[in-house]
Amino acid sequence: MYLAMNRFSVRPENAEDFEAVWLGRDSHLKDMEGFVHFHMLKGALREDGTILYASHTMWESEEAFQAWTRSAQFREAHKGAGQTRKLHEGHPHFEGFSAIQSIAS
């Protein structure tokens, strides 16, 4: 398993619009081989006055994730992303993780 995560710092006055962008877009993830699941997570208000959001995508492998980043579906899902940069502070912070242990109910 491979977890791909982007973290976004969002000012409270932009939170509603930021969430609307994510809730209203077609990600095309379900079209991709190796896609497992996606979550958009919202944290609490932080000391710096921003809210931390994290997009959390699980893949069968890092190779499946890399294929996604090179796909037409990725380009379609991210078109216009530059127009929404004003909704979050700075660039998204990417983190990728390979699973070394998994425990499920």
Protein Blocks (a to p, Z undefined) as FASTA:
>chain_A
ZZddddddddfklmmmmmmmmmmpceklmmpghiabdcdddddddfkopacdddddddfb
fklmmmmmmpmklmmmmgoklmmmmmpgcjddddddddfbdcdZZ
